[in-house]
Amino acid sequence: MAFRTLDDLGDIKGKRALVRVDLNVPMADGRVTDETRMRALLPTVLELADKGAKVLLLAHFGRPKGAKHSEMSVSMVLDALQDVLGREIMFVPEIAGDVVAQSVSILADGDIALLENTRFWPGEEKNDPDLARAVAANGDFYVNDAFSAAHRAHMSTEGLAHVLPAYAGRAMEAELKALQAALGAPEHPVAAVVGGAKVSTKLDVLNNLVKQVDHLIIGGGMANTFLAARGVDIGKSLCEHDLADQANAIMDVADAAGCTVHLPYDVVTSVEFRANPPIRTVNVHEVAADEMILDVGPAAVEALADVLKNCRTLVWNGPLGAFEIEPFDAATVSLARTAAALTREGSLVSVAGGGDTVAALAHAGVTDDFTFVSTAGGAFLEWMEGKPLPGVDALNVA
C-alpha cells in the first residue's frame, strides 16, 4: 500500500495537527506502570512540535462506552506524558467545539495539547461522520500514529482520515514497513512461530499463515492440541480436544500449500506446574498419563534453530512454553536468541508482536535485536489473520 508520511508535509508552522496516539496505558494506584506506548509517540509529536505545528493529541483510555467517567479521563496520564515528552501539555476537556477552538487559539506554535478521551462520545466508536467533521474543524491535517487501534473503524482512527489530509506518524510508518517486510512482500523462505495456550484464539492466524509461509512452528499449549489430533497421548497437558478436526484441517491446508508444520518431537514434562519442579525430557510418545507438557525439548529447539538459519524472514507471535515459570522458559529463550543472532548478522528479518511475545522476548533479553517488535496486540493479531485494518486502509493513497 502507499501512504503519506510526515516527510510529505510541507511548511507546517502554525498549522493545527490532529494526532491520534495510543495512551491506553496500564495504571496502578493512580500511576502509569508502563510508559512504552508513550515513548512510542515521541518521534512524531516532537517532530511536529519542533516544526512549529500546534499539536492536538487524540486518544482513548479504557472502555467508557460513550459516557464520561472521571477515572477514565486521559488527564489521568497527563503528568506521566509530560515527563516522557519533556514538554508542558495543555489539557482540553473536550474533543470538538468552541472549547477546543478557544484552547487552540491560546497555543503558541510548537505547543502541545491533549484532548479528552475520545470514547466519552458515542460517535467515536460509531465512527459518526458528523463528529469527525466537528473534530476536524479544529485541525488542518490528521496524523495517525496509533497502529494498536488501527483495527477499529472509529472516528479518531478512520473517520478523520476522510475529512482531513491524512498521514502516517513515525511509529505507524515503522510498523507498516515492518509488516510489509514480514508478510506483505517478504523474502522467502519465511518462518512463523505461533505459540500460546489455545488454538481457539488463533485459528484465523493459523489458517492465514499456512498459505503464506514456508515453515510454521507451533508451540505452547497449542502444540498439544495438534499432537493430540495426530493421535499422540499427551497425558494431562493443556489441550482443546474438541478442536482436533480443525487442527487436522489446518495441517491439510498447509500440506497442500507446501508449508511445513513443525511440532515438537521431544518435550519437557512435569506432574507439577510450579517453578523448578522435577522434570523429564522425553519423546512426545513417552509422556506419562499424569504428566503435563510444559515446554519444547532441546532436540526440537536445535532443529528449529536450523530451520531459522535457512530462512530469510521470521514472524513470531506467542511463546513456545510456559515461559513465565522456570525452567519452562528454556525453549522460548533459546530460539529467540538464535533469531536475534541471525538478525544481528543480517541474514534474517524478524518481526514479532503480541503481549506475551513482547514479554517473552524481553525475558530473553533480545527485544532490541529483532528487526521490529510490535506492542500493538489486537491489531497485530488481526494483521496476522489477514484481516483488513480500517485505520491503515484509510491512509492508503494508492
C-alpha atoms as a printed R data frame, in Angstrom:
    type eleno elety resid chain resno       x       y      z
1   ATOM     1    CA   MET     A     1   0.000   0.000  0.000
2   ATOM     2    CA   ALA     A     2   1.038   3.610 -0.460
3   ATOM     3    CA   PHE     A     3   0.613   6.126  2.343
4   ATOM     4    CA   ARG     A     4   1.782   9.617  3.120
5   ATOM     5    CA   THR     A     5   4.213  10.192  5.971
6   ATOM     6    CA   LEU     A     6   5.496  13.246  7.803
7   ATOM     7    CA   ASP     A     7   8.071  13.569  5.017
8   ATOM     8    CA   ASP     A     8   5.214  14.596  2.707
9   ATOM     9    CA   LEU     A     9   4.225  17.563  4.866
10  ATOM    10    CA   GLY     A    10   5.308  20.989  3.710
11  ATOM    11    CA   ASP     A    11   5.683  24.018  5.953
12  ATOM    12    CA   ILE     A    12   3.508  23.279  8.996
13  ATOM    13    CA   LYS     A    13   4.432  26.250 11.189
14  ATOM    14    CA   GLY     A    14   1.231  27.456 12.813
15  ATOM    15    CA   LYS     A    15  -0.803  24.564 11.365
16  ATOM    16    CA   ARG     A    16  -3.069  22.515 13.637
17  ATOM    17    CA   ALA     A    17  -2.159  18.821 13.699
18  ATOM    18    CA   LEU     A    18  -4.742  16.343 14.991
19  ATOM    19    CA   VAL     A    19  -2.636  13.356 16.029
20  ATOM    20    CA   ARG     A    20  -4.144  10.010 17.044
21  ATOM    21    CA   VAL     A    21  -1.883   8.346 19.599
22  ATOM    22    CA   ASP     A    22  -2.155   5.394 21.963
23  ATOM    23    CA   LEU     A    23  -2.345   6.404 25.609
24  ATOM    24    CA   ASN     A    24  -4.277   3.354 26.772
25  ATOM    25    CA   VAL     A    25  -1.510   2.529 29.215
26  ATOM    26    CA   PRO     A    26  -1.604   0.314 32.317
27  ATOM    27    CA   MET     A    27  -2.039   2.058 35.657
28  ATOM    28    CA   ALA     A    28  -1.961   1.116 39.322
29  ATOM    29    CA   ASP     A    29  -2.727   3.348 42.306
30  ATOM    30    CA   GLY     A    30  -3.172   6.334 40.023
31  ATOM    31    CA   ARG     A    31   0.243   5.946 38.401
32  ATOM    32    CA   VAL     A    32   1.277   4.777 34.927
33  ATOM    33    CA   THR     A    33   3.157   1.486 35.318
34  ATOM    34    CA   ASP     A    34   4.429   1.071 31.748
35  ATOM    35    CA   GLU     A    35   5.392   4.044 29.554
36  ATOM    36    CA   THR     A    36   6.190   2.011 26.430
37  ATOM    37    CA   ARG     A    37   3.300   3.370 24.397
38  ATOM    38    CA   MET     A    38   4.071   6.912 25.496
39  ATOM    39    CA   ARG     A    39   7.661   6.612 24.366
40  ATOM    40    CA   ALA     A    40   6.462   5.322 21.007
41  ATOM    41    CA   LEU     A    41   4.750   8.638 20.211
42  ATOM    42    CA   LEU     A    42   7.840  10.741 20.962
43  ATOM    43    CA   PRO     A    43   9.284  10.902 17.416
44  ATOM    44    CA   THR     A    44   6.040  12.036 15.793
45  ATOM    45    CA   VAL     A    45   4.875  14.508 18.426
46  ATOM    46    CA   LEU     A    46   8.255  16.153 18.919
47  ATOM    47    CA   GLU     A    47   8.921  16.384 15.181
48  ATOM    48    CA   LEU     A    48   5.604  18.132 14.580
49  ATOM    49    CA   ALA     A    49   6.047  20.444 17.559
50  ATOM    50    CA   ASP     A    50   9.638  21.293 16.649
51  ATOM    51    CA   LYS     A    51   8.488  22.247 13.147
52  ATOM    52    CA   GLY     A    52   6.043  24.723 14.653
53  ATOM    53    CA   ALA     A    53   2.741  22.868 14.439
54  ATOM    54    CA   LYS     A    54   0.122  23.154 17.156
55  ATOM    55    CA   VAL     A    55  -0.174  19.509 18.165
56  ATOM    56    CA   LEU     A    56  -3.574  18.262 19.376
57  ATOM    57    CA   LEU     A    57  -3.411  14.726 20.736
58  ATOM    58    CA   LEU     A    58  -6.395  12.389 20.409
59  ATOM    59    CA   ALA     A    59  -6.534   9.164 22.396
60  ATOM    60    CA   HIS     A    60  -8.841   6.758 24.180
61  ATOM    61    CA   PHE     A    61  -8.435   5.404 27.691
62  ATOM    62    CA   GLY     A    62 -10.348   2.360 28.881
63  ATOM    63    CA   ARG     A    63 -13.867   1.487 27.759
64  ATOM    64    CA   PRO     A    64 -16.273   4.193 28.980
65  ATOM    65    CA   LYS     A    65 -18.833   3.197 26.311
66  ATOM    66    CA   GLY     A    66 -19.778   6.699 25.236
67  ATOM    67    CA   ALA     A    67 -20.181   8.207 28.698
68  ATOM    68    CA   LYS     A    68 -17.905  10.426 30.772
69  ATOM    69    CA   HIS     A    69 -16.179   8.804 33.745
70  ATOM    70    CA   SER     A    70 -13.654  10.810 35.737
71  ATOM    71    CA   GLU     A    71 -11.492   7.760 36.382
72  ATOM    72    CA   MET     A    72 -11.183   7.220 32.627
73  ATOM    73    CA   SER     A    73 -10.232  10.766 31.713
74  ATOM    74    CA   VAL     A    74  -6.978  10.946 29.768
75  ATOM    75    CA   SER     A    75  -5.990  13.667 32.239
76  ATOM    76    CA   MET     A    76  -5.054  10.693 34.458
77  ATOM    77    CA   VAL     A    77  -1.964  10.136 32.300
78  ATOM    78    CA   LEU     A    78  -1.111  13.808 31.719
79  ATOM    79    CA   ASP     A    79   1.705  14.069 34.267
80  ATOM    80    CA   ALA     A    80   3.405  10.905 33.012
81  ATOM    81    CA   LEU     A    81   3.062  12.068 29.417
82  ATOM    82    CA   GLN     A    82   4.624  15.423 30.223
83  ATOM    83    CA   ASP     A    83   7.532  13.639 31.898
84  ATOM    84    CA   VAL     A    84   8.082  11.377 28.878
85  ATOM    85    CA   LEU     A    85   7.828  14.195 26.335
86  ATOM    86    CA   GLY     A    86   9.750  16.677 28.420
87  ATOM    87    CA   ARG     A    87   7.210  19.325 27.435
88  ATOM    88    CA   GLU     A    88   4.317  21.082 29.116
89  ATOM    89    CA   ILE     A    89   0.964  19.921 27.761
90  ATOM    90    CA   MET     A    90  -2.371  21.728 27.906
91  ATOM    91    CA   PHE     A    91  -5.325  19.521 28.828
92  ATOM    92    CA   VAL     A    92  -8.592  20.236 26.987
93  ATOM    93    CA   PRO     A    93 -11.737  18.580 28.436
94  ATOM    94    CA   GLU     A    94 -13.469  18.317 25.033
95  ATOM    95    CA   ILE     A    95 -12.621  16.972 21.565
96  ATOM    96    CA   ALA     A    96 -14.649  19.396 19.416
97  ATOM    97    CA   GLY     A    97 -16.435  22.736 19.505
98  ATOM    98    CA   ASP     A    98 -15.738  26.153 20.977
99  ATOM    99    CA   VAL     A    99 -13.786  24.927 23.998
100 ATOM   100    CA   VAL     A   100 -11.238  23.272 21.716
101 ATOM   101    CA   ALA     A   101 -11.179  26.261 19.352
102 ATOM   102    CA   GLN     A   102 -10.531  28.671 22.236
103 ATOM   103    CA   SER     A   103  -7.807  26.422 23.635
104 ATOM   104    CA   VAL     A   104  -6.099  26.183 20.249
105 ATOM   105    CA   SER     A   105  -6.148  29.964 19.944
106 ATOM   106    CA   ILE     A   106  -4.127  30.179 23.149
107 ATOM   107    CA   LEU     A   107  -1.489  27.701 21.965
108 ATOM   108    CA   ALA     A   108   1.730  29.066 20.530
109 ATOM   109    CA   ASP     A   109   3.365  27.436 17.536
110 ATOM   110    CA   GLY     A   110   5.021  24.222 18.724
111 ATOM   111    CA   ASP     A   111   2.755  23.800 21.756
112 ATOM   112    CA   ILE     A   112   1.019  20.521 22.572
113 ATOM   113    CA   ALA     A   113  -2.497  19.890 23.880
114 ATOM   114    CA   LEU     A   114  -4.166  16.682 24.999
115 ATOM   115    CA   LEU     A   115  -7.870  16.419 24.185
116 ATOM   116    CA   GLU     A   116 -10.249  14.387 26.335
117 ATOM   117    CA   ASN     A   117 -10.884  10.643 25.966
118 ATOM   118    CA   THR     A   118 -12.448  10.206 22.517
119 ATOM   119    CA   ARG     A   119 -14.577   7.324 23.787
120 ATOM   120    CA   PHE     A   120 -16.508   9.660 26.087
121 ATOM   121    CA   TRP     A   121 -18.530  10.482 22.941
122 ATOM   122    CA   PRO     A   122 -20.783   7.749 21.448
123 ATOM   123    CA   GLY     A   123 -19.894   8.956 17.957
124 ATOM   124    CA   GLU     A   124 -16.304   7.769 18.415
125 ATOM   125    CA   GLU     A   125 -16.971   4.029 18.306
126 ATOM   126    CA   LYS     A   126 -19.876   4.536 15.883
127 ATOM   127    CA   ASN     A   127 -17.483   6.344 13.520
128 ATOM   128    CA   ASP     A   128 -20.000   9.183 13.268
129 ATOM   129    CA   PRO     A   129 -19.138  11.416 10.269
130 ATOM   130    CA   ASP     A   130 -20.733  14.434 11.947
131 ATOM   131    CA   LEU     A   131 -18.431  14.031 14.946
132 ATOM   132    CA   ALA     A   132 -15.470  13.584 12.595
133 ATOM   133    CA   ARG     A   133 -16.292  16.868 10.870
134 ATOM   134    CA   ALA     A   134 -16.709  18.629 14.214
135 ATOM   135    CA   VAL     A   135 -13.328  17.401 15.441
136 ATOM   136    CA   ALA     A   136 -11.702  18.149 12.079
137 ATOM   137    CA   ALA     A   137 -12.908  21.776 12.262
138 ATOM   138    CA   ASN     A   138 -10.082  22.429 14.734
139 ATOM   139    CA   GLY     A   139  -7.374  20.781 12.630
140 ATOM   140    CA   ASP     A   140  -5.564  21.382  9.356
141 ATOM   141    CA   PHE     A   141  -4.275  17.841  8.894
142 ATOM   142    CA   TYR     A   142  -4.551  14.440 10.569
143 ATOM   143    CA   VAL     A   143  -1.782  12.083 11.647
144 ATOM   144    CA   ASN     A   144  -2.447   8.514 12.773
145 ATOM   145    CA   ASP     A   145   0.342   7.203 14.970
146 ATOM   146    CA   ALA     A   146  -1.680   4.507 16.768
147 ATOM   147    CA   PHE     A   147  -1.331   1.233 14.876
148 ATOM   148    CA   SER     A   148  -2.552  -0.527 18.019
149 ATOM   149    CA   ALA     A   149  -6.012   0.970 17.409
150 ATOM   150    CA   ALA     A   150  -5.925   0.599 13.621
151 ATOM   151    CA   HIS     A   151  -8.166  -2.477 13.649
152 ATOM   152    CA   ARG     A   152 -11.031  -0.293 14.876
153 ATOM   153    CA   ALA     A   153 -13.106   1.727 12.416
154 ATOM   154    CA   HIS     A   154 -13.635   4.579 14.865
155 ATOM   155    CA   MET     A   155 -13.965   8.309 14.304
156 ATOM   156    CA   SER     A   156 -10.459   9.073 15.537
157 ATOM   157    CA   THR     A   157  -8.787   6.119 13.794
158 ATOM   158    CA   GLU     A   158 -10.631   6.004 10.472
159 ATOM   159    CA   GLY     A   159 -13.242   8.734 10.094
160 ATOM   160    CA   LEU     A   160 -10.885  11.712 10.366
161 ATOM   161    CA   ALA     A   161  -8.731  10.353  7.537
162 ATOM   162    CA   HIS     A   162 -11.638  11.000  5.153
163 ATOM   163    CA   VAL     A   163 -12.149  14.605  6.303
164 ATOM   164    CA   LEU     A   164  -8.601  15.949  6.540
165 ATOM   165    CA   PRO     A   165  -5.349  15.285  4.653
166 ATOM   166    CA   ALA     A   166  -4.104  12.127  6.373
167 ATOM   167    CA   TYR     A   167  -0.571  10.987  7.180
168 ATOM   168    CA   ALA     A   168   1.099   8.112  8.985
169 ATOM   169    CA   GLY     A   169   3.124   9.095 12.024
170 ATOM   170    CA   ARG     A   170   6.628   7.741 12.584
171 ATOM   171    CA   ALA     A   171   5.519   4.814 14.769
172 ATOM   172    CA   MET     A   172   2.761   3.897 12.317
173 ATOM   173    CA   GLU     A   173   5.195   4.219  9.416
174 ATOM   174    CA   ALA     A   174   7.724   1.912 11.094
175 ATOM   175    CA   GLU     A   175   5.018  -0.628 11.891
176 ATOM   176    CA   LEU     A   176   3.615  -0.695  8.352
177 ATOM   177    CA   LYS     A   177   7.054  -1.044  6.792
178 ATOM   178    CA   ALA     A   178   7.904  -3.900  9.147
179 ATOM   179    CA   LEU     A   179   4.657  -5.721  8.448
180 ATOM   180    CA   GLN     A   180   5.116  -5.285  4.714
181 ATOM   181    CA   ALA     A   181   8.571  -6.823  5.017
182 ATOM   182    CA   ALA     A   182   7.237  -9.688  7.144
183 ATOM   183    CA   LEU     A   183   4.165 -10.828  5.210
184 ATOM   184    CA   GLY     A   184   3.261  -8.218  2.602
185 ATOM   185    CA   ALA     A   185   6.234  -8.788  0.334
186 ATOM   186    CA   PRO     A   186   8.670 -10.900  2.360
187 ATOM   187    CA   GLU     A   187  11.870 -12.513  1.241
188 ATOM   188    CA   HIS     A   188  11.436 -16.291  1.280
189 ATOM   189    CA   PRO     A   189  11.838 -18.725  2.912
190 ATOM   190    CA   VAL     A   190   9.507 -17.348  5.607
191 ATOM   191    CA   ALA     A   191   9.054 -18.924  9.031
192 ATOM   192    CA   ALA     A   192   6.304 -18.180 11.521
193 ATOM   193    CA   VAL     A   193   6.418 -19.071 15.206
194 ATOM   194    CA   VAL     A   194   2.953 -19.251 16.736
195 ATOM   195    CA   GLY     A   195   2.605 -20.212 20.372
196 ATOM   196    CA   GLY     A   196   0.366 -19.618 23.324
197 ATOM   197    CA   ALA     A   197  -2.173 -21.572 25.295
198 ATOM   198    CA   LYS     A   198  -5.133 -22.107 22.985
199 ATOM   199    CA   VAL     A   199  -5.640 -22.935 19.324
200 ATOM   200    CA   SER     A   200  -9.164 -21.483 19.537
201 ATOM   201    CA   THR     A   201  -7.777 -17.948 19.864
202 ATOM   202    CA   LYS     A   202  -5.558 -18.289 16.803
203 ATOM   203    CA   LEU     A   203  -7.488 -20.394 14.296
204 ATOM   204    CA   ASP     A   204  -7.703 -17.491 11.833
205 ATOM   205    CA   VAL     A   205  -3.991 -16.750 12.282
206 ATOM   206    CA   LEU     A   206  -3.009 -20.332 11.542
207 ATOM   207    CA   ASN     A   207  -5.340 -20.648  8.568
208 ATOM   208    CA   ASN     A   208  -3.873 -17.485  7.054
209 ATOM   209    CA   LEU     A   209  -0.225 -18.227  7.775
210 ATOM   210    CA   VAL     A   210  -0.109 -21.733  6.299
211 ATOM   211    CA   LYS     A   211  -0.928 -20.190  2.912
212 ATOM   212    CA   GLN     A   212   1.799 -17.559  3.200
213 ATOM   213    CA   VAL     A   213   4.808 -19.002  4.978
214 ATOM   214    CA   ASP     A   214   7.188 -21.846  4.215
215 ATOM   215    CA   HIS     A   215   7.590 -23.052  7.805
216 ATOM   216    CA   LEU     A   216   5.010 -22.889 10.602
217 ATOM   217    CA   ILE     A   217   6.429 -23.594 14.064
218 ATOM   218    CA   ILE     A   218   3.703 -24.339 16.609
219 ATOM   219    CA   GLY     A   219   4.476 -24.234 20.325
220 ATOM   220    CA   GLY     A   220   2.873 -23.704 23.701
221 ATOM   221    CA   GLY     A   221  -0.377 -25.372 24.669
222 ATOM   222    CA   MET     A   222  -1.434 -25.050 21.033
223 ATOM   223    CA   ALA     A   223   1.104 -27.705 20.063
224 ATOM   224    CA   ASN     A   224  -0.564 -30.146 22.458
225 ATOM   225    CA   THR     A   225  -3.852 -29.825 20.582
226 ATOM   226    CA   PHE     A   226  -2.134 -30.591 17.282
227 ATOM   227    CA   LEU     A   227  -0.233 -33.522 18.780
228 ATOM   228    CA   ALA     A   228  -3.428 -34.953 20.248
229 ATOM   229    CA   ALA     A   229  -5.178 -34.528 16.905
230 ATOM   230    CA   ARG     A   230  -2.394 -36.672 15.420
231 ATOM   231    CA   GLY     A   231  -3.104 -39.418 17.961
232 ATOM   232    CA   VAL     A   232  -0.351 -38.634 20.471
233 ATOM   233    CA   ASP     A   233  -1.184 -39.318 24.128
234 ATOM   234    CA   ILE     A   234  -0.310 -36.057 25.879
235 ATOM   235    CA   GLY     A   235  -1.261 -37.048 29.437
236 ATOM   236    CA   LYS     A   236  -2.724 -34.210 31.490
237 ATOM   237    CA   SER     A   237  -1.388 -31.457 29.220
238 ATOM   238    CA   LEU     A   238  -3.458 -28.387 28.413
239 ATOM   239    CA   CYS     A   239  -5.365 -29.307 25.268
240 ATOM   240    CA   GLU     A   240  -8.501 -28.430 23.286
241 ATOM   241    CA   HIS     A   241  -9.511 -31.919 22.232
242 ATOM   242    CA   ASP     A   242 -12.694 -30.623 20.605
243 ATOM   243    CA   LEU     A   243 -10.572 -28.805 18.010
244 ATOM   244    CA   ALA     A   244  -8.936 -31.938 16.625
245 ATOM   245    CA   ASP     A   245 -10.797 -31.668 13.312
246 ATOM   246    CA   GLN     A   246  -9.790 -28.017 12.872
247 ATOM   247    CA   ALA     A   247  -6.170 -28.831 13.716
248 ATOM   248    CA   ASN     A   248  -6.075 -31.624 11.157
249 ATOM   249    CA   ALA     A   249  -7.736 -29.381  8.565
250 ATOM   250    CA   ILE     A   250  -5.014 -26.759  9.102
251 ATOM   251    CA   MET     A   251  -2.365 -29.435  8.617
252 ATOM   252    CA   ASP     A   252  -4.062 -30.494  5.379
253 ATOM   253    CA   VAL     A   253  -4.174 -26.908  4.075
254 ATOM   254    CA   ALA     A   254  -0.513 -26.483  4.982
255 ATOM   255    CA   ASP     A   255   0.393 -29.653  3.123
256 ATOM   256    CA   ALA     A   256  -1.474 -28.501  0.021
257 ATOM   257    CA   ALA     A   257   0.212 -25.089  0.205
258 ATOM   258    CA   GLY     A   258   3.709 -26.505  0.598
259 ATOM   259    CA   CYS     A   259   4.079 -25.219  4.158
260 ATOM   260    CA   THR     A   260   5.995 -27.442  6.590
261 ATOM   261    CA   VAL     A   261   4.374 -27.550 10.033
262 ATOM   262    CA   HIS     A   262   6.845 -28.159 12.874
263 ATOM   263    CA   LEU     A   263   5.522 -29.797 16.034
264 ATOM   264    CA   PRO     A   264   7.813 -30.725 18.946
265 ATOM   265    CA   TYR     A   265   9.094 -34.275 18.942
266 ATOM   266    CA   ASP     A   266  10.744 -34.043 22.327
267 ATOM   267    CA   VAL     A   267   9.172 -32.179 25.222
268 ATOM   268    CA   VAL     A   268   9.781 -31.149 28.821
269 ATOM   269    CA   THR     A   269   7.190 -32.569 31.220
270 ATOM   270    CA   SER     A   270   6.280 -32.450 34.890
271 ATOM   271    CA   VAL     A   271   3.456 -33.573 37.117
272 ATOM   272    CA   GLU     A   272   3.508 -30.151 38.794
273 ATOM   273    CA   PHE     A   273   3.042 -26.676 37.327
274 ATOM   274    CA   ARG     A   274   5.332 -24.593 39.517
275 ATOM   275    CA   ALA     A   275   8.810 -23.131 39.461
276 ATOM   276    CA   ASN     A   276  11.647 -25.678 39.208
277 ATOM   277    CA   PRO     A   277   9.691 -28.900 39.865
278 ATOM   278    CA   PRO     A   278  11.057 -32.351 38.999
279 ATOM   279    CA   ILE     A   279  11.033 -32.582 35.190
280 ATOM   280    CA   ARG     A   280  11.600 -35.103 32.431
281 ATOM   281    CA   THR     A   281  12.696 -34.522 28.838
282 ATOM   282    CA   VAL     A   282  11.087 -37.221 26.708
283 ATOM   283    CA   ASN     A   283   9.932 -38.094 23.235
284 ATOM   284    CA   VAL     A   284   6.339 -36.937 22.686
285 ATOM   285    CA   HIS     A   285   5.264 -40.574 22.540
286 ATOM   286    CA   GLU     A   286   6.635 -41.187 26.050
287 ATOM   287    CA   VAL     A   287   4.559 -38.669 28.028
288 ATOM   288    CA   ALA     A   288   3.168 -40.368 31.130
289 ATOM   289    CA   ALA     A   289  -0.555 -40.296 31.919
290 ATOM   290    CA   ASP     A   290  -0.046 -37.998 34.926
291 ATOM   291    CA   GLU     A   291   2.375 -35.584 33.215
292 ATOM   292    CA   MET     A   292   1.904 -32.211 31.558
293 ATOM   293    CA   ILE     A   293   3.890 -30.972 28.563
294 ATOM   294    CA   LEU     A   294   5.216 -27.560 29.617
295 ATOM   295    CA   ASP     A   295   7.933 -26.771 27.081
296 ATOM   296    CA   VAL     A   296   9.513 -27.837 23.819
297 ATOM   297    CA   GLY     A   297  12.513 -30.113 24.278
298 ATOM   298    CA   PRO     A   298  16.138 -29.213 23.476
299 ATOM   299    CA   ALA     A   299  16.493 -31.519 20.469
300 ATOM   300    CA   ALA     A   300  13.429 -29.986 18.809
301 ATOM   301    CA   VAL     A   301  14.678 -26.463 19.597
302 ATOM   302    CA   GLU     A   302  18.024 -27.261 17.988
303 ATOM   303    CA   ALA     A   303  16.231 -28.477 14.872
304 ATOM   304    CA   LEU     A   304  14.063 -25.342 14.825
305 ATOM   305    CA   ALA     A   305  17.203 -23.204 15.072
306 ATOM   306    CA   ASP     A   306  18.463 -24.930 11.925
307 ATOM   307    CA   VAL     A   307  15.165 -24.061 10.223
308 ATOM   308    CA   LEU     A   308  15.606 -20.386 11.048
309 ATOM   309    CA   LYS     A   309  19.175 -20.438  9.747
310 ATOM   310    CA   ASN     A   310  17.798 -21.334  6.332
311 ATOM   311    CA   CYS     A   311  15.064 -18.666  6.387
312 ATOM   312    CA   ARG     A   312  15.174 -15.006  5.400
313 ATOM   313    CA   THR     A   313  12.062 -13.771  7.232
314 ATOM   314    CA   LEU     A   314  10.505 -14.588 10.611
315 ATOM   315    CA   VAL     A   315   7.141 -13.643 12.115
316 ATOM   316    CA   TRP     A   316   6.748 -14.501 15.802
317 ATOM   317    CA   ASN     A   317   3.608 -14.500 17.961
318 ATOM   318    CA   GLY     A   318   3.458 -16.395 21.238
319 ATOM   319    CA   PRO     A   319   5.889 -18.361 23.467
320 ATOM   320    CA   LEU     A   320   6.917 -21.984 22.944
321 ATOM   321    CA   GLY     A   321   6.315 -22.996 26.546
322 ATOM   322    CA   ALA     A   322   5.146 -21.731 29.929
323 ATOM   323    CA   PHE     A   323   7.938 -19.149 29.794
324 ATOM   324    CA   GLU     A   324   6.814 -17.266 32.918
325 ATOM   325    CA   ILE     A   325   7.986 -20.160 35.100
326 ATOM   326    CA   GLU     A   326  11.486 -21.621 35.086
327 ATOM   327    CA   PRO     A   327  12.677 -23.928 33.644
328 ATOM   328    CA   PHE     A   328   9.844 -23.853 31.094
329 ATOM   329    CA   ASP     A   329  11.248 -20.707 29.520
330 ATOM   330    CA   ALA     A   330  14.228 -22.536 28.032
331 ATOM   331    CA   ALA     A   331  12.873 -23.246 24.540
332 ATOM   332    CA   THR     A   332  11.494 -19.730 24.031
333 ATOM   333    CA   VAL     A   333  14.715 -18.111 25.247
334 ATOM   334    CA   SER     A   334  16.947 -20.364 23.154
335 ATOM   335    CA   LEU     A   335  15.059 -19.939 19.871
336 ATOM   336    CA   ALA     A   336  14.590 -16.202 20.444
337 ATOM   337    CA   ARG     A   337  18.331 -15.785 20.943
338 ATOM   338    CA   THR     A   338  19.007 -17.724 17.747
339 ATOM   339    CA   ALA     A   339  16.635 -15.434 15.851
340 ATOM   340    CA   ALA     A   340  18.278 -12.391 17.420
341 ATOM   341    CA   ALA     A   341  21.757 -13.562 16.414
342 ATOM   342    CA   LEU     A   342  20.642 -14.208 12.835
343 ATOM   343    CA   THR     A   343  19.050 -10.756 12.731
344 ATOM   344    CA   ARG     A   344  22.206  -9.090 14.018
345 ATOM   345    CA   GLU     A   345  24.296 -10.735 11.331
346 ATOM   346    CA   GLY     A   346  21.852  -9.552  8.675
347 ATOM   347    CA   SER     A   347  20.566 -12.903  7.423
348 ATOM   348    CA   LEU     A   348  17.062 -12.670  8.929
349 ATOM   349    CA   VAL     A   349  14.302 -10.061  9.052
350 ATOM   350    CA   SER     A   350  12.491 -10.731 12.330
351 ATOM   351    CA   VAL     A   351   9.129  -9.203 13.246
352 ATOM   352    CA   ALA     A   352   7.324 -10.085 16.465
353 ATOM   353    CA   GLY     A   353   4.201  -8.909 18.251
354 ATOM   354    CA   GLY     A   354   1.573  -9.621 20.877
355 ATOM   355    CA   GLY     A   355   1.601  -9.081 24.635
356 ATOM   356    CA   ASP     A   356   3.047 -12.450 25.697
357 ATOM   357    CA   THR     A   357   5.545 -12.284 22.854
358 ATOM   358    CA   VAL     A   358   6.852  -8.874 23.894
359 ATOM   359    CA   ALA     A   359   7.236 -10.130 27.467
360 ATOM   360    CA   ALA     A   360   8.931 -13.340 26.331
361 ATOM   361    CA   LEU     A   361  11.448 -11.532 24.122
362 ATOM   362    CA   ALA     A   362  12.189  -9.083 26.910
363 ATOM   363    CA   HIS     A   363  12.726 -12.043 29.243
364 ATOM   364    CA   ALA     A   364  15.184 -13.480 26.702
365 ATOM   365    CA   GLY     A   365  16.944 -10.117 26.501
366 ATOM   366    CA   VAL     A   366  16.578  -9.828 22.725
367 ATOM   367    CA   THR     A   367  13.926  -7.150 22.191
368 ATOM   368    CA   ASP     A   368  16.395  -4.671 20.716
369 ATOM   369    CA   ASP     A   369  17.935  -7.288 18.425
370 ATOM   370    CA   PHE     A   370  14.780  -8.161 16.499
371 ATOM   371    CA   THR     A   371  14.121  -6.120 13.361
372 ATOM   372    CA   PHE     A   372  10.814  -4.923 14.808
373 ATOM   373    CA   VAL     A   373   8.764  -5.735 17.899
374 ATOM   374    CA   SER     A   374   5.167  -4.559 17.823
375 ATOM   375    CA   THR     A   375   3.281  -3.724 21.014
376 ATOM   376    CA   ALA     A   376   0.005  -3.456 19.112
377 ATOM   377    CA   GLY     A   377  -1.722  -6.562 20.464
378 ATOM   378    CA   GLY     A   378  -5.129  -6.912 18.774
379 ATOM   379    CA   ALA     A   379  -4.142  -5.038 15.620
380 ATOM   380    CA   PHE     A   380  -1.031  -7.178 15.194
381 ATOM   381    CA   LEU     A   381  -3.087 -10.351 15.621
382 ATOM   382    CA   GLU     A   382  -5.705  -9.220 13.090
383 ATOM   383    CA   TRP     A   383  -2.937  -8.373 10.648
384 ATOM   384    CA   MET     A   384  -1.598 -11.931 11.080
385 ATOM   385    CA   GLU     A   385  -5.121 -13.172 10.403
386 ATOM   386    CA   GLY     A   386  -5.079 -11.345  7.078
387 ATOM   387    CA   LYS     A   387  -7.984  -9.122  8.067
388 ATOM   388    CA   PRO     A   388  -8.306  -5.539  6.812
389 ATOM   389    CA   LEU     A   389  -7.284  -2.825  9.268
390 ATOM   390    CA   PRO     A   390  -9.619   0.175  8.754
391 ATOM   391    CA   GLY     A   391  -7.225   2.686 10.321
392 ATOM   392    CA   VAL     A   392  -4.479   1.581  7.927
393 ATOM   393    CA   ASP     A   393  -6.689   1.288  4.862
394 ATOM   394    CA   ALA     A   394  -7.912   4.852  5.404
395 ATOM   395    CA   LEU     A   395  -4.332   6.091  4.941
396 ATOM   396    CA   ASN     A   396  -3.927   4.342  1.590
397 ATOM   397    CA   VAL     A   397  -3.451   6.859 -1.207
398 ATOM   398    CA   ALA     A   398  -2.825   4.325 -3.981
